[in-house]
Amino acid sequence: MPVPLPESTPTILPKSSQAQPSNPLLTPEDTDMPPIPPPVEKFVSLAKQDLANRLQIDASTISLVKAENINWLNAALGCPRPGKVYPKGRVPGYRIWLNTEGKEYLYHTDYHGQVILCPELNPDVPGPATPTPKIGVPRN
């Protein structure tokens, strides 16, 4: 015969004192991300300008092949540099393919405005293998 359980009244706490679920994959970058992704066009423009500077060509000769949302595994954005340690945690951003003169170039971004041309994925591109400076979240 089952034993009846005592009835209980739920306790409602003010929102500020309620326990928040923890997720070990969250990083400060994750919690600071905007609720709506910034427009990809701004990141495409930044990538085109960076590529134009590297190749010393006019940015208008560069076309967008494809752009997609992606959650990078860490702050390296899929382009880790040897000897550098990156914070772990999901970092949302974009993967952008550009084309000029019959060649494709792959850029990786986060939502904070960092744009990276991976040297491993683009070995023939001149210029430093460092990310562009963070410029903040691009707005319309």
Residue frames relative to the residue before (quaternion, step in Angstrom):
aa qw qx qy qz dx dy dz
M 1.0000 0.0000 0.0000 0.0000 0.00 0.00 0.00
P 0.4007 -0.7306 0.4914 0.2534 3.65 -0.67 1.04
V 0.3920 -0.6898 0.5623 0.2328 3.50 -1.17 0.73
P 0.4187 -0.7108 0.4895 0.2827 3.63 -0.74 0.97
L 0.3972 -0.7023 0.5433 0.2319 3.54 -1.05 0.82
P 0.5135 -0.6283 0.4683 0.3497 3.58 -1.05 0.65
E 0.4687 -0.6585 0.5052 0.3024 3.54 -1.07 0.71
S 0.0924 -0.7906 0.6029 0.0550 3.56 -1.07 0.69
T 0.3520 -0.7021 0.5799 0.2164 3.49 -1.21 0.59
P 0.4175 -0.7124 0.4856 0.2870 3.61 -0.67 0.96
T 0.3454 -0.7099 0.5778 0.2069 3.50 -1.14 0.75
I 0.1714 -0.7752 0.6014 0.0898 3.57 -0.79 1.01
L 0.1951 -0.7919 0.5737 0.0756 3.51 -0.62 1.19
P 0.5730 -0.5353 0.4590 0.4177 3.59 -1.16 0.41
K 0.6555 -0.5596 0.3451 0.3715 3.56 -1.07 0.76
S 0.6704 0.5192 -0.3124 0.4283 3.59 0.94 -0.81
S 0.7353 0.4062 -0.2507 0.4812 3.61 1.09 -0.49
Q 0.4835 0.6491 -0.4553 0.3710 3.61 1.22 0.02
A 0.5056 -0.6455 0.4815 0.3098 3.51 -1.05 0.80
Q 0.3094 -0.7368 0.5750 0.1755 3.54 -0.96 0.89
P 0.4948 -0.6393 0.4754 0.3472 3.60 -0.95 0.72
S 0.2940 -0.7586 0.5513 0.1850 3.55 -0.98 0.79
N 0.0966 -0.7627 0.6384 0.0385 3.50 -1.13 0.75
P 0.3756 -0.7647 0.4721 0.2265 3.60 -0.46 1.14
L 0.6458 0.5322 -0.3373 0.4312 3.63 1.17 -0.31
L 0.5544 0.6183 -0.4061 0.3813 3.59 1.21 -0.23
T 0.0983 -0.7577 0.6433 0.0491 3.52 -1.10 0.78
P 0.6863 -0.4423 0.3326 0.4719 3.61 -1.18 0.13
E 0.6064 0.5521 -0.3689 0.4376 3.62 1.03 -0.66
D 0.6402 0.5411 -0.3289 0.4350 3.58 1.01 -0.83
T 0.7315 0.4392 -0.2529 0.4560 3.57 0.81 -0.97
D 0.6720 0.4924 -0.2972 0.4666 3.59 1.19 -0.42
M 0.4795 0.6871 -0.4357 0.3288 3.58 1.24 -0.14
P 0.5180 -0.6295 0.4689 0.3400 3.57 -1.03 0.67
P 0.5668 -0.6205 0.4125 0.3514 3.61 -1.06 0.65
I 0.7347 0.2514 -0.1679 0.6074 3.59 1.17 -0.55
P 0.4840 -0.6788 0.4526 0.3165 3.61 -0.72 0.97
P 0.5097 -0.6205 0.4883 0.3417 3.56 -1.06 0.70
P 0.6327 -0.5596 0.3676 0.3891 3.60 -1.12 0.55
V 0.4842 -0.6892 0.4623 0.2774 3.56 -0.82 1.01
E 0.5592 0.6304 -0.3918 0.3692 3.61 1.10 -0.60
K 0.6298 0.5334 -0.3405 0.4504 3.60 1.03 -0.71
F 0.6698 0.4820 -0.2976 0.4801 3.58 1.01 -0.80
V 0.6058 0.5373 -0.3502 0.4708 3.59 1.07 -0.69
S 0.6476 0.5191 -0.3131 0.4616 3.58 0.96 -0.85
L 0.6502 0.5053 -0.3129 0.4733 3.61 0.97 -0.85
A 0.6624 0.5015 -0.3057 0.4651 3.58 0.95 -0.87
K 0.6421 0.5201 -0.3248 0.4601 3.60 0.96 -0.83
Q 0.6669 0.4990 -0.3091 0.4590 3.58 0.91 -0.87
D 0.6380 0.5176 -0.3260 0.4676 3.59 1.00 -0.81
L 0.6755 0.4871 -0.2974 0.4668 3.59 0.89 -0.92
A 0.6260 0.5345 -0.3332 0.4598 3.59 0.99 -0.81
N 0.6550 0.5034 -0.3113 0.4698 3.59 0.96 -0.83
R 0.6681 0.5080 -0.3029 0.4515 3.59 0.93 -0.87
L 0.7593 0.3743 -0.1943 0.4955 3.57 0.93 -0.94
Q 0.3209 -0.7693 0.4780 0.2768 3.57 1.34 -0.19
I 0.4739 0.6116 -0.4724 0.4221 3.53 0.82 1.19
D 0.5944 -0.5449 0.4377 0.3977 3.56 -1.30 0.13
A 0.5242 -0.6668 0.4373 0.2990 3.60 -0.88 0.97
S 0.6026 0.5825 -0.3635 0.4067 3.62 1.11 -0.52
T 0.6312 0.5303 -0.3374 0.4544 3.61 1.24 -0.29
I 0.6108 0.5357 -0.3392 0.4743 3.58 1.32 -0.06
S 0.1224 -0.8050 0.5781 0.0533 3.57 -0.85 0.95
L 0.4759 -0.6432 0.5241 0.2920 3.52 -1.25 0.56
V 0.2610 -0.7500 0.5906 0.1437 3.57 -0.87 1.01
K 0.7682 -0.1977 0.2099 0.5716 3.55 0.79 -1.08
A 0.0371 -0.7610 0.6464 0.0405 3.55 -1.24 0.57
E 0.0078 0.8086 -0.5878 0.0238 3.57 -0.99 0.80
N 0.5055 -0.6012 0.5223 0.3319 3.55 -1.26 0.55
I 0.0546 0.7863 -0.6141 0.0408 3.55 -1.12 0.66
N 0.2674 -0.7066 0.6254 0.1951 3.55 -1.25 0.52
W 0.2707 -0.7666 0.5651 0.1403 3.56 -0.44 1.25
L 0.5552 -0.6394 0.4255 0.3192 3.59 -1.13 0.63
N 0.7947 -0.0248 0.0230 0.6061 3.58 1.21 -0.47
A 0.7429 -0.4387 0.2907 0.4136 3.55 -1.33 -0.01
A 0.5118 0.6300 -0.4319 0.3932 3.63 1.23 -0.03
L 0.2789 -0.8006 0.4842 0.2164 3.60 1.26 -0.31
G 0.7048 -0.4740 0.2624 0.4580 3.56 1.04 0.79
C 0.7095 0.3866 -0.2398 0.5383 3.60 1.29 0.08
P 0.0123 0.8379 -0.5457 0.0046 3.62 0.54 1.05
R 0.3135 -0.7263 0.5821 0.1881 3.55 -1.08 0.79
P 0.5625 -0.6237 0.4143 0.3506 3.60 -0.90 0.84
G 0.8285 0.2363 -0.1905 0.4705 3.55 -1.00 0.90
K 0.6437 0.5058 -0.3332 0.4678 3.60 1.21 -0.07
V 0.2666 -0.7502 0.5866 0.1486 3.57 -1.02 0.86
Y 0.1737 -0.8021 0.5686 0.0559 3.57 -0.90 0.98
P 0.5220 -0.6089 0.4818 0.3529 3.59 -1.08 0.67
K 0.3959 -0.7084 0.5331 0.2392 3.56 -1.03 0.84
G 0.5059 0.6310 -0.4926 0.3212 3.54 -1.22 0.46
R 0.5931 -0.5944 0.4178 0.3469 3.52 -1.13 0.67
V 0.0529 -0.7781 0.6259 -0.0054 3.55 -0.93 0.98
P 0.2528 -0.7950 0.5289 0.1560 3.62 -0.33 1.16
G 0.1736 0.7744 -0.5937 0.1333 3.52 -1.13 0.71
Y 0.5165 -0.6143 0.4955 0.3322 3.52 -1.24 -0.57
R 0.2107 -0.6827 0.6757 0.1818 3.52 -1.39 0.42
I 0.0632 -0.8251 0.5601 -0.0388 3.57 -0.66 1.17
W 0.1590 -0.7670 0.6173 0.0732 3.56 -0.89 1.05
L 0.0805 -0.7836 0.6159 0.0168 3.55 -0.87 1.05
N 0.1585 -0.7772 0.6019 0.0924 3.57 -1.24 0.49
T 0.1527 0.7417 -0.6480 0.0813 3.50 -1.13 0.78
E 0.8533 0.0526 -0.0789 0.5128 3.53 -1.05 0.86
G 0.7179 -0.4829 0.2486 0.4355 3.60 1.02 0.84
K 0.6609 0.4621 -0.3167 0.4993 3.60 1.24 0.13
E 0.3013 -0.7468 0.5658 0.1773 3.56 -1.10 0.75
Y 0.1364 -0.7663 0.6264 0.0417 3.53 -1.19 0.78
L 0.2300 -0.7986 0.5489 0.0899 3.56 -0.94 0.94
Y 0.0934 -0.7863 0.6106 0.0113 3.55 -0.83 1.12
H 0.1834 -0.7456 0.6307 0.1127 3.54 -1.23 0.64
T 0.0561 -0.8084 0.5856 0.0182 3.60 -1.01 0.78
D 0.2479 -0.6681 0.6506 0.2624 3.50 -1.41 0.02
Y 0.6477 -0.5367 0.3631 0.4007 3.59 -1.23 0.07
H 0.5993 0.5812 -0.3602 0.4163 3.61 1.26 -0.12
G 0.6413 -0.5563 0.3245 0.4171 3.58 1.23 0.06
Q 0.4799 0.6357 -0.4628 0.3891 3.59 1.21 0.18
V 0.0644 -0.7880 0.6122 -0.0111 3.58 -0.84 1.03
I 0.0505 -0.8225 0.5659 -0.0239 3.59 -0.68 1.13
L 0.1929 -0.7095 0.6663 0.1243 3.52 -1.07 0.88
C 0.3069 -0.7877 0.5047 0.1750 3.60 -0.31 1.24
P 0.4051 -0.7276 0.4899 0.2578 3.61 -0.64 1.01
E 0.6267 0.5436 -0.3433 0.4404 3.61 1.08 -0.69
L 0.7209 0.4238 -0.2368 0.4945 3.59 1.07 -0.71
N 0.7637 0.2364 -0.1184 0.5889 3.57 1.29 -0.37
P 0.0090 -0.8778 0.4785 0.0214 3.62 0.69 1.03
D 0.6927 0.4994 -0.2903 0.4318 3.62 1.10 -0.49
V 0.5566 0.6294 -0.3889 0.3779 3.60 1.24 -0.03
P 0.3715 -0.7314 0.5234 0.2307 3.59 -0.80 0.96
G 0.6000 0.5779 -0.4240 0.3553 3.53 -1.27 0.30
P 0.6732 -0.5125 0.3439 0.4072 3.54 -1.26 0.31
A 0.4232 -0.6948 0.5273 0.2452 3.55 -1.19 0.63
T 0.4786 0.6592 -0.4419 0.3758 3.56 1.05 0.72
P 0.5557 -0.6087 0.4359 0.3615 3.57 -1.14 0.56
T 0.5604 -0.5522 0.4791 0.3892 3.53 -1.25 0.38
P 0.5933 -0.5637 0.4048 0.4079 3.63 -1.08 0.45
K 0.5232 -0.6057 0.4884 0.3477 3.55 -1.16 0.64
I 0.1750 -0.8130 0.5505 0.0729 3.54 -0.84 0.94
G 0.5698 -0.5457 0.4015 0.4651 3.56 1.26 -0.08
V 0.6680 -0.5090 0.3526 0.4127 3.54 -1.25 0.34
P 0.3769 -0.7245 0.5250 0.2395 3.60 -0.63 1.07
R 0.1756 -0.7760 0.5994 0.0880 3.57 -0.93 0.88
N 0.7426 -0.4153 0.2874 0.4399 3.56 -1.28 0.27
